[in-house]
Amino acid sequence: MYSILLPLHSLFRWIVLAFLLGGIFRAFIGFIKNRVFSKTDNIFRHWTATVAHIQLLIGMVLYTQSPFVQLFWNTKGSDKSSKDLFFFGVIHIGCMLLAITLITIGSALAKRRDLDTDKFKTMLIWFSIALIVIFMAIPWPFSPLSSRPLL
Protein backbone atom coordinates (compact mmCIF):
# COMPACT_ATOMS: atom_id res chain seq x y z
CA MET A 1 0.00 0.00 0.00
CA TYR A 2 2.93 2.32 0.76
CA SER A 3 4.25 2.16 -2.82
CA ILE A 4 0.76 2.80 -4.23
CA LEU A 5 0.04 5.87 -2.07
CA LEU A 6 3.46 7.51 -2.39
CA PRO A 7 2.90 8.85 -5.95
CA LEU A 8 -0.63 9.95 -4.98
CA HIS A 9 0.82 11.79 -1.99
CA SER A 10 3.35 13.53 -4.23
CA LEU A 11 0.58 14.65 -6.60
CA PHE A 12 -1.71 15.85 -3.85
CA ARG A 13 0.97 17.96 -2.16
CA TRP A 14 1.06 20.09 -5.32
CA ILE A 15 -2.73 20.20 -5.51
CA VAL A 16 -2.91 21.39 -1.89
CA LEU A 17 -0.25 24.02 -2.60
CA ALA A 18 -2.09 25.21 -5.73
CA PHE A 19 -5.42 25.56 -3.92
CA LEU A 20 -3.80 27.19 -0.91
CA LEU A 21 -1.94 29.73 -3.03
CA GLY A 22 -5.06 30.29 -5.14
CA GLY A 23 -7.16 30.84 -2.03
CA ILE A 24 -4.61 33.24 -0.54
CA PHE A 25 -4.39 35.15 -3.83
CA ARG A 26 -8.19 35.41 -4.20
CA ALA A 27 -8.54 36.45 -0.55
CA PHE A 28 -5.84 39.09 -0.89
CA ILE A 29 -7.33 40.59 -4.07
CA GLY A 30 -10.85 40.39 -2.67
CA PHE A 31 -9.85 42.07 0.58
CA ILE A 32 -7.73 44.82 -1.03
CA LYS A 33 -10.25 45.63 -3.76
CA ASN A 34 -13.28 45.22 -1.48
CA ARG A 35 -14.88 42.66 -3.81
CA VAL A 36 -18.01 40.60 -3.29
CA PHE A 37 -17.30 37.09 -1.96
CA SER A 38 -18.31 35.17 -5.07
CA LYS A 39 -19.29 31.56 -5.61
CA THR A 40 -15.79 30.96 -7.04
CA ASP A 41 -14.22 32.35 -3.86
CA ASN A 42 -16.39 30.02 -1.82
CA ILE A 43 -15.40 27.08 -4.03
CA PHE A 44 -11.70 27.88 -3.46
CA ARG A 45 -12.33 28.10 0.29
CA HIS A 46 -14.15 24.77 0.34
CA TRP A 47 -11.83 22.83 -1.97
CA THR A 48 -8.70 24.09 -0.24
CA ALA A 49 -9.92 22.46 2.97
CA THR A 50 -11.12 19.36 1.13
CA VAL A 51 -7.87 18.61 -0.70
CA ALA A 52 -5.94 19.32 2.53
CA HIS A 53 -8.05 16.70 4.30
CA ILE A 54 -7.49 14.18 1.51
CA GLN A 55 -3.75 14.83 1.77
CA LEU A 56 -4.01 14.35 5.54
CA LEU A 57 -5.60 10.92 5.10
CA ILE A 58 -2.98 9.83 2.57
CA GLY A 59 -0.21 11.24 4.78
CA MET A 60 -1.48 9.42 7.87
CA VAL A 61 -1.45 6.08 6.04
CA LEU A 62 2.05 6.77 4.72
CA TYR A 63 3.20 7.86 8.18
CA THR A 64 2.06 4.57 9.74
CA GLN A 65 3.66 2.53 6.93
CA SER A 66 6.92 4.48 6.50
CA PRO A 67 10.04 2.43 7.29
CA PHE A 68 11.79 5.66 8.32
CA VAL A 69 9.10 6.51 10.88
CA GLN A 70 8.90 2.93 12.10
CA LEU A 71 12.66 3.04 12.68
CA PHE A 72 12.18 6.20 14.76
CA TRP A 73 9.46 4.67 16.95
CA ASN A 74 11.34 1.36 17.35
CA THR A 75 14.59 3.08 18.36
CA LYS A 76 15.34 3.28 22.07
CA GLY A 77 16.45 6.27 24.15
CA SER A 78 19.49 8.20 23.00
CA ASP A 79 19.46 6.43 19.62
CA LYS A 80 16.50 8.69 18.76
CA SER A 81 18.86 11.66 18.63
CA SER A 82 19.15 11.44 14.84
CA LYS A 83 17.86 14.74 13.46
CA ASP A 84 16.36 13.12 10.36
CA LEU A 85 14.53 10.48 12.36
CA PHE A 86 13.18 13.04 14.82
CA PHE A 87 12.17 15.41 12.01
CA PHE A 88 10.06 12.82 10.19
CA GLY A 89 8.90 11.02 13.32
CA VAL A 90 7.63 14.12 15.16
CA ILE A 91 8.20 17.56 13.62
CA HIS A 92 6.95 16.96 10.07
CA ILE A 93 3.76 15.21 11.11
CA GLY A 94 3.09 17.71 13.91
CA CYS A 95 3.51 20.74 11.67
CA MET A 96 1.40 19.25 8.88
CA LEU A 97 -1.39 18.42 11.35
CA LEU A 98 -1.19 21.99 12.63
CA ALA A 99 -1.31 23.40 9.08
CA ILE A 100 -4.38 21.36 8.13
CA THR A 101 -6.04 22.37 11.40
CA LEU A 102 -5.36 26.03 10.55
CA ILE A 103 -6.80 25.57 7.06
CA THR A 104 -9.89 23.89 8.50
CA ILE A 105 -10.46 26.60 11.11
CA GLY A 106 -9.88 29.37 8.55
CA SER A 107 -12.31 27.80 6.11
CA ALA A 108 -14.99 27.30 8.78
CA LEU A 109 -14.62 30.82 10.17
CA ALA A 110 -14.68 32.41 6.71
CA LYS A 111 -17.84 30.50 5.85
CA ARG A 112 -19.59 31.91 8.92
CA ARG A 113 -18.58 35.56 8.49
CA ASP A 114 -21.33 37.93 7.39
CA LEU A 115 -19.33 40.63 5.62
CA ASP A 116 -17.45 39.80 2.44
CA THR A 117 -14.34 41.69 3.57
CA ASP A 118 -14.34 39.67 6.79
CA LYS A 119 -14.54 36.42 4.79
CA PHE A 120 -11.59 37.45 2.64
CA LYS A 121 -9.59 38.67 5.65
CA THR A 122 -10.23 35.45 7.58
CA MET A 123 -9.17 33.28 4.65
CA LEU A 124 -6.11 35.43 4.02
CA ILE A 125 -4.87 35.27 7.61
CA TRP A 126 -5.57 31.59 8.38
CA PHE A 127 -4.46 30.22 4.99
CA SER A 128 -1.27 32.33 5.05
CA ILE A 129 -0.32 31.09 8.52
CA ALA A 130 -0.97 27.51 7.36
CA LEU A 131 1.29 28.06 4.34
CA ILE A 132 4.08 29.33 6.60
CA VAL A 133 3.73 26.25 8.82
CA ILE A 134 3.83 24.00 5.74
CA PHE A 135 7.02 25.70 4.54
CA MET A 136 8.56 25.13 7.98
CA ALA A 137 7.67 21.43 7.81
CA ILE A 138 9.27 20.81 4.42
CA PRO A 139 12.61 18.94 4.65
CA TRP A 140 14.60 21.59 2.81
CA PRO A 141 18.20 20.72 1.87
CA PHE A 142 19.42 23.71 3.92
CA SER A 143 17.38 22.78 7.01
CA PRO A 144 19.34 22.08 10.20
CA LEU A 145 16.76 19.41 11.09
CA SER A 146 16.79 17.30 7.96
CA SER A 147 19.27 16.87 5.15
CA ARG A 148 17.10 15.61 2.35
CA PRO A 149 17.64 16.64 -1.29
CA LEU A 150 14.77 18.30 -3.16
CA LEU A 151 14.62 15.58 -5.81
MARBA-3410 file (N, C-alpha, C, O; in Angstrom, 1 decimal):
151
0.8,-1.2,0.0,0.0,0.0,0.0,0.9,1.3,0.0,0.5,2.3,-0.6 ~ 2.0,1.2,0.7,2.9,2.3,0.8,3.4,2.8,-0.6,3.4,4.0,-0.9 ~ 3.8,1.8,-1.5,4.2,2.2,-2.8,3.1,2.7,-3.7,3.4,3.4,-4.7 ~ 1.9,2.3,-3.4,0.8,2.8,-4.2,0.4,4.2,-3.8,0.1,5.1,-4.7 ~ 0.4,4.5,-2.5,0.0,5.9,-2.1,1.1,6.9,-2.2,0.8,8.1,-2.2
2.4,6.5,-2.3,3.5,7.5,-2.4,3.3,8.4,-3.6,3.5,9.7,-3.4 ~ 3.1,7.9,-4.8,2.9,8.9,-6.0,1.6,9.7,-5.8,1.7,10.9,-6.2 ~ 0.6,9.2,-5.2,-0.6,10.0,-5.0,-0.4,11.1,-4.0,-0.9,12.2,-4.2 ~ 0.4,10.8,-3.0,0.8,11.8,-2.0,1.6,12.9,-2.7,1.4,14.1,-2.4 ~ 2.5,12.5,-3.5,3.3,13.5,-4.2,2.5,14.4,-5.1,2.7,15.6,-5.2
1.5,13.9,-5.8,0.6,14.7,-6.6,-0.3,15.6,-5.7,-0.4,16.8,-6.1 ~ -0.8,15.1,-4.7,-1.7,15.9,-3.8,-1.0,17.0,-3.1,-1.6,18.0,-2.8 ~ 0.3,16.9,-2.8,1.0,18.0,-2.2,1.0,19.2,-3.1,0.9,20.3,-2.6 ~ 1.1,19.0,-4.4,1.1,20.1,-5.3,-0.4,20.6,-5.5,-0.5,21.8,-5.7 ~ -1.3,19.8,-5.4,-2.7,20.2,-5.5,-3.1,21.1,-4.3,-3.7,22.1,-4.4
-2.7,20.6,-3.1,-2.9,21.4,-1.9,-2.2,22.7,-2.0,-2.8,23.8,-1.7 ~ -1.0,22.8,-2.4,-0.3,24.0,-2.6,-0.9,24.9,-3.6,-1.0,26.1,-3.3 ~ -1.4,24.4,-4.7,-2.1,25.2,-5.7,-3.4,25.8,-5.2,-3.6,27.0,-5.4 ~ -4.2,25.0,-4.5,-5.4,25.6,-3.9,-5.1,26.6,-2.8,-5.8,27.6,-2.7 ~ -4.1,26.3,-2.0,-3.8,27.2,-0.9,-3.3,28.5,-1.4,-3.7,29.6,-1.0
-2.4,28.5,-2.4,-1.9,29.7,-3.0,-3.1,30.5,-3.8,-3.2,31.7,-3.7 ~ -3.9,29.7,-4.5,-5.1,30.3,-5.1,-6.0,30.9,-4.2,-6.5,32.0,-4.4 ~ -6.3,30.3,-3.0,-7.2,30.8,-2.0,-6.6,32.1,-1.4,-7.3,33.1,-1.2 ~ -5.3,32.1,-1.1,-4.6,33.2,-0.5,-4.7,34.4,-1.5,-4.9,35.5,-1.2 ~ -4.4,34.1,-2.8,-4.4,35.2,-3.8,-5.8,35.8,-4.0,-5.9,37.0,-4.0
-6.8,34.9,-4.1,-8.2,35.4,-4.2,-8.6,36.2,-3.0,-9.3,37.2,-3.1 ~ -8.2,35.7,-1.8,-8.5,36.5,-0.5,-7.8,37.8,-0.5,-8.4,38.8,-0.1 ~ -6.6,37.8,-0.9,-5.8,39.1,-0.9,-6.5,40.1,-1.8,-6.7,41.3,-1.5 ~ -6.7,39.7,-3.1,-7.3,40.6,-4.1,-8.7,41.0,-3.6,-9.1,42.2,-3.7 ~ -9.5,40.1,-3.1,-10.9,40.4,-2.7,-10.9,41.4,-1.5,-11.7,42.2,-1.4
-9.9,41.2,-0.6,-9.8,42.1,0.6,-9.4,43.5,0.2,-9.9,44.5,0.6 ~ -8.3,43.5,-0.6,-7.7,44.8,-1.0,-8.7,45.6,-1.9,-8.9,46.8,-1.7 ~ -9.4,44.9,-2.8,-10.2,45.6,-3.8,-11.7,45.7,-3.3,-12.6,46.1,-4.0 ~ -11.9,45.2,-2.1,-13.3,45.2,-1.5,-14.3,44.6,-2.4,-15.4,45.1,-2.6 ~ -14.0,43.4,-2.9,-14.9,42.7,-3.8,-16.0,41.9,-3.1,-15.9,41.7,-1.8
-17.0,41.5,-3.8,-18.0,40.6,-3.3,-17.4,39.2,-3.2,-16.7,38.7,-4.1 ~ -17.7,38.5,-2.1,-17.3,37.1,-2.0,-18.1,36.2,-2.9,-19.3,35.9,-2.6 ~ -17.6,35.9,-4.0,-18.3,35.2,-5.1,-18.4,33.7,-4.8,-17.8,33.1,-3.9 ~ -19.2,33.0,-5.7,-19.3,31.6,-5.6,-17.9,30.9,-5.9,-17.6,29.9,-5.3 ~ -17.1,31.5,-6.8,-15.8,31.0,-7.0,-14.9,31.1,-5.8,-14.1,30.2,-5.5
-15.0,32.2,-5.1,-14.2,32.3,-3.9,-14.6,31.3,-2.8,-13.8,30.7,-2.2 ~ -15.9,31.0,-2.7,-16.4,30.0,-1.8,-15.9,28.6,-2.2,-15.6,27.8,-1.4 ~ -15.9,28.4,-3.5,-15.4,27.1,-4.0,-13.9,26.9,-3.7,-13.5,25.8,-3.2 ~ -13.1,28.0,-3.8,-11.7,27.9,-3.5,-11.6,27.6,-2.0,-10.7,26.8,-1.6 ~ -12.4,28.3,-1.2,-12.3,28.1,0.3,-12.6,26.6,0.6,-11.9,26.0,1.4
-13.7,26.1,0.0,-14.2,24.8,0.3,-13.2,23.7,-0.2,-12.8,22.8,0.6 ~ -12.7,23.8,-1.4,-11.8,22.8,-2.0,-10.4,22.9,-1.4,-9.7,21.9,-1.4 ~ -10.0,24.0,-0.9,-8.7,24.1,-0.2,-8.7,23.2,1.0,-7.8,22.4,1.2 ~ -9.8,23.3,1.8,-9.9,22.5,3.0,-10.1,21.0,2.6,-9.5,20.1,3.2 ~ -10.9,20.7,1.5,-11.1,19.4,1.1,-9.9,18.6,0.7,-9.6,17.5,1.1
-9.1,19.3,-0.2,-7.9,18.6,-0.7,-6.8,18.5,0.4,-6.0,17.6,0.4 ~ -6.8,19.4,1.4,-5.9,19.3,2.5,-6.3,18.1,3.4,-5.4,17.4,3.9 ~ -7.6,17.9,3.5,-8.1,16.7,4.3,-7.7,15.4,3.6,-7.4,14.4,4.2 ~ -7.9,15.4,2.3,-7.5,14.2,1.5,-6.0,13.9,1.7,-5.6,12.8,1.9 ~ -5.2,15.0,1.6,-3.8,14.8,1.8,-3.4,14.3,3.2,-2.5,13.5,3.4
-4.2,14.8,4.2,-4.0,14.3,5.5,-4.2,12.8,5.6,-3.4,12.1,6.3 ~ -5.3,12.4,5.0,-5.6,10.9,5.1,-4.5,10.1,4.4,-4.1,9.1,5.0 ~ -4.1,10.5,3.3,-3.0,9.8,2.6,-1.7,9.9,3.4,-1.0,8.9,3.6 ~ -1.4,11.1,4.0,-0.2,11.2,4.8,-0.2,10.4,6.0,0.8,9.9,6.5 ~ -1.4,10.2,6.6,-1.5,9.4,7.9,-1.2,7.9,7.6,-0.5,7.3,8.3
-1.7,7.5,6.4,-1.5,6.1,6.0,0.0,5.9,5.8,0.6,4.9,6.2 ~ 0.6,6.8,5.0,2.1,6.8,4.7,2.9,6.9,6.0,3.9,6.2,6.1 ~ 2.5,7.7,6.9,3.2,7.9,8.2,3.2,6.5,8.9,4.3,6.1,9.5 ~ 2.1,5.8,9.0,2.1,4.6,9.7,2.8,3.4,9.0,3.2,2.5,9.7 ~ 3.0,3.6,7.7,3.7,2.5,6.9,5.1,2.8,6.6,5.9,2.0,6.2
5.6,4.1,6.9,6.9,4.5,6.5,8.0,3.7,7.3,7.9,3.7,8.5 ~ 8.9,3.1,6.6,10.0,2.4,7.3,10.9,3.4,8.1,11.4,3.0,9.2 ~ 11.0,4.6,7.6,11.8,5.7,8.3,11.1,6.0,9.7,11.8,6.1,10.7 ~ 9.8,6.2,9.7,9.1,6.5,10.9,9.1,5.3,11.8,9.2,5.5,13.0 ~ 8.9,4.1,11.3,8.9,2.9,12.1,10.3,2.8,12.8,10.3,2.3,13.9
11.3,3.1,12.1,12.7,3.0,12.7,12.7,4.0,13.9,13.3,3.7,14.9 ~ 12.2,5.2,13.7,12.2,6.2,14.8,11.5,5.7,16.0,12.0,5.7,17.1 ~ 10.3,5.1,15.8,9.5,4.7,16.9,10.0,3.4,17.6,9.7,3.1,18.7 ~ 10.8,2.6,16.8,11.3,1.4,17.4,12.7,1.6,18.0,13.3,0.6,18.5 ~ 13.3,2.8,17.8,14.6,3.1,18.4,14.4,3.5,19.8,13.5,4.1,20.2
15.4,3.0,20.6,15.3,3.3,22.1,16.2,4.5,22.5,17.2,4.7,21.9 ~ 15.7,5.2,23.5,16.4,6.3,24.2,17.3,7.2,23.3,16.8,7.9,22.4 ~ 18.6,7.2,23.6,19.5,8.2,23.0,19.7,7.9,21.5,20.2,8.8,20.8 ~ 19.3,6.7,21.0,19.5,6.4,19.6,18.5,7.3,18.8,18.6,7.4,17.6 ~ 17.5,7.9,19.5,16.5,8.7,18.8,17.0,10.1,18.5,16.3,10.9,18.0
18.3,10.3,18.8,18.9,11.7,18.6,19.1,12.0,17.2,19.5,13.2,16.9 ~ 19.0,11.1,16.3,19.2,11.4,14.8,18.2,12.5,14.4,17.0,12.4,14.6 ~ 18.7,13.6,13.9,17.9,14.7,13.5,16.8,14.3,12.4,15.7,14.7,12.5 ~ 17.3,13.6,11.4,16.4,13.1,10.4,15.2,12.3,10.9,14.1,12.5,10.6 ~ 15.6,11.3,11.8,14.5,10.5,12.4,13.5,11.3,13.2,12.3,11.1,13.1
14.1,12.2,14.0,13.2,13.0,14.8,12.3,14.0,14.0,11.1,14.2,14.2 ~ 12.9,14.5,12.9,12.2,15.4,12.0,11.0,14.7,11.4,9.8,15.2,11.5 ~ 11.2,13.5,10.8,10.1,12.8,10.2,9.2,12.1,11.2,8.0,11.9,10.9 ~ 9.7,11.7,12.3,8.9,11.0,13.3,8.0,11.9,14.1,6.9,11.5,14.6 ~ 8.4,13.2,14.3,7.6,14.1,15.2,7.3,15.5,14.5,6.2,15.9,14.4
8.4,16.2,14.1,8.2,17.6,13.6,7.3,17.7,12.4,6.4,18.4,12.3 ~ 7.7,16.9,11.3,7.0,17.0,10.1,5.5,16.7,10.3,4.6,17.4,9.8 ~ 5.2,15.6,10.9,3.8,15.2,11.1,3.0,16.2,12.0,1.9,16.6,11.7 ~ 3.7,16.7,13.0,3.1,17.7,13.9,2.8,19.0,13.2,1.7,19.6,13.4 ~ 3.7,19.5,12.4,3.5,20.7,11.7,2.4,20.6,10.6,1.6,21.5,10.4
2.4,19.5,9.9,1.4,19.3,8.9,0.0,19.1,9.5,-1.0,19.6,9.0 ~ -0.1,18.5,10.6,-1.4,18.4,11.4,-1.8,19.8,11.8,-3.0,20.2,11.7 ~ -0.9,20.6,12.3,-1.2,22.0,12.6,-1.7,22.8,11.4,-2.6,23.5,11.5 ~ -1.0,22.6,10.3,-1.3,23.4,9.1,-2.7,23.0,8.6,-3.5,23.9,8.2 ~ -3.0,21.8,8.6,-4.4,21.4,8.1,-5.4,21.8,9.1,-6.6,22.1,8.7
-5.1,21.8,10.4,-6.0,22.4,11.4,-6.3,23.9,11.1,-7.4,24.3,11.2 ~ -5.2,24.6,10.8,-5.4,26.0,10.6,-6.2,26.3,9.3,-7.0,27.2,9.3 ~ -6.0,25.5,8.3,-6.8,25.6,7.1,-8.3,25.3,7.4,-9.2,26.0,6.9 ~ -8.5,24.3,8.1,-9.9,23.9,8.5,-10.6,25.0,9.3,-11.7,25.4,9.0 ~ -9.9,25.5,10.3,-10.5,26.6,11.1,-10.7,27.8,10.2,-11.8,28.5,10.3
-9.7,28.2,9.4,-9.9,29.4,8.6,-11.0,29.2,7.6,-11.8,30.2,7.4 ~ -11.2,28.0,7.0,-12.3,27.8,6.1,-13.7,27.9,6.8,-14.6,28.5,6.3 ~ -13.7,27.3,8.0,-15.0,27.3,8.8,-15.3,28.7,9.2,-16.5,29.1,9.2 ~ -14.4,29.5,9.7,-14.6,30.8,10.2,-15.0,31.7,9.0,-15.9,32.5,9.1 ~ -14.4,31.6,7.9,-14.7,32.4,6.7,-16.1,32.1,6.2,-16.8,33.0,5.8
-16.5,30.9,6.3,-17.8,30.5,5.8,-18.9,31.2,6.7,-20.0,31.5,6.2 ~ -18.6,31.4,8.0,-19.6,31.9,8.9,-19.6,33.4,9.0,-20.5,34.0,9.7 ~ -18.6,34.1,8.4,-18.6,35.6,8.5,-19.7,36.1,7.6,-20.1,35.6,6.6 ~ -20.2,37.3,8.1,-21.3,37.9,7.4,-20.8,38.9,6.3,-21.4,38.8,5.2 ~ -19.8,39.7,6.6,-19.3,40.6,5.6,-18.3,40.0,4.7,-17.5,39.2,5.1
-18.4,40.4,3.4,-17.4,39.8,2.4,-16.0,40.1,2.8,-15.1,39.3,2.6 ~ -15.7,41.3,3.2,-14.3,41.7,3.6,-13.8,40.8,4.7,-12.7,40.5,4.8 ~ -14.7,40.5,5.7,-14.3,39.7,6.8,-14.0,38.2,6.3,-13.1,37.6,6.8 ~ -14.8,37.8,5.3,-14.5,36.4,4.8,-13.2,36.4,4.1,-12.4,35.5,4.4 ~ -12.9,37.4,3.3,-11.6,37.4,2.6,-10.5,37.6,3.7,-9.4,36.9,3.5
-10.6,38.4,4.6,-9.6,38.7,5.7,-9.3,37.4,6.4,-8.2,37.1,6.7 ~ -10.4,36.7,6.8,-10.2,35.5,7.6,-9.5,34.4,6.8,-8.6,33.8,7.3 ~ -9.9,34.2,5.5,-9.2,33.3,4.6,-7.7,33.7,4.5,-6.8,32.8,4.6 ~ -7.5,34.9,4.2,-6.1,35.4,4.0,-5.2,35.1,5.2,-4.1,34.6,5.1 ~ -5.7,35.4,6.4,-4.9,35.3,7.6,-4.6,33.8,7.9,-3.5,33.4,8.0
-5.7,33.0,8.0,-5.6,31.6,8.4,-4.8,30.8,7.3,-4.0,29.9,7.7 ~ -5.1,31.0,6.0,-4.5,30.2,5.0,-3.0,30.6,4.9,-2.1,29.8,4.6 ~ -2.7,31.9,5.1,-1.3,32.3,5.0,-0.5,31.7,6.2,0.7,31.3,6.0 ~ -1.0,31.7,7.4,-0.3,31.1,8.5,-0.1,29.6,8.2,1.0,29.1,8.5 ~ -1.1,28.9,7.7,-1.0,27.5,7.4,0.1,27.3,6.3,0.9,26.3,6.4
0.2,28.2,5.4,1.3,28.1,4.3,2.7,28.2,5.0,3.6,27.5,4.6 ~ 2.8,29.1,5.9,4.1,29.3,6.6,4.4,28.1,7.4,5.6,27.6,7.4 ~ 3.5,27.5,8.1,3.7,26.3,8.8,4.1,25.1,7.9,5.0,24.3,8.2 ~ 3.5,25.0,6.7,3.8,24.0,5.7,5.3,24.2,5.3,6.0,23.2,5.2 ~ 5.6,25.4,5.0,7.0,25.7,4.5,8.0,25.3,5.6,9.1,24.9,5.3
7.7,25.5,6.9,8.6,25.1,8.0,8.7,23.6,8.1,9.7,23.1,8.6 ~ 7.7,22.9,7.7,7.7,21.4,7.8,8.3,20.7,6.6,8.4,19.5,6.6 ~ 8.7,21.4,5.6,9.3,20.8,4.4,10.7,20.5,4.7,11.4,21.3,5.3 ~ 11.2,19.3,4.4,12.6,18.9,4.7,13.5,19.6,3.6,14.1,18.9,2.7 ~ 13.7,20.8,3.7,14.6,21.6,2.8,16.0,21.1,2.9,16.5,20.6,4.0
16.8,21.2,1.8,18.2,20.7,1.9,19.1,21.6,2.8,20.1,21.1,3.3 ~ 18.7,22.8,3.0,19.4,23.7,3.9,18.9,23.7,5.4,19.5,24.4,6.2 ~ 17.9,22.9,5.7,17.4,22.8,7.0,18.4,22.2,8.0,19.0,21.2,7.6 ~ 18.5,22.7,9.2,19.3,22.1,10.2,18.7,20.8,10.8,19.4,20.0,11.5 ~ 17.4,20.6,10.5,16.8,19.4,11.1,16.7,18.2,10.2,16.6,17.1,10.7
16.8,18.4,8.9,16.8,17.3,8.0,17.7,17.6,6.8,17.7,18.7,6.3 ~ 18.4,16.6,6.3,19.3,16.9,5.2,18.8,16.0,4.0,19.5,15.1,3.5 ~ 17.7,16.4,3.5,17.1,15.6,2.3,17.2,16.5,1.1,16.8,17.6,1.1 ~ 17.6,15.9,0.0,17.6,16.6,-1.3,16.2,16.9,-1.8,15.3,16.2,-1.5 ~ 16.1,17.9,-2.6,14.8,18.3,-3.2,14.2,17.2,-4.1,13.0,17.0,-4.1
15.1,16.6,-4.9,14.6,15.6,-5.8,15.2,14.2,-5.5,14.9,13.2,-6.1
END
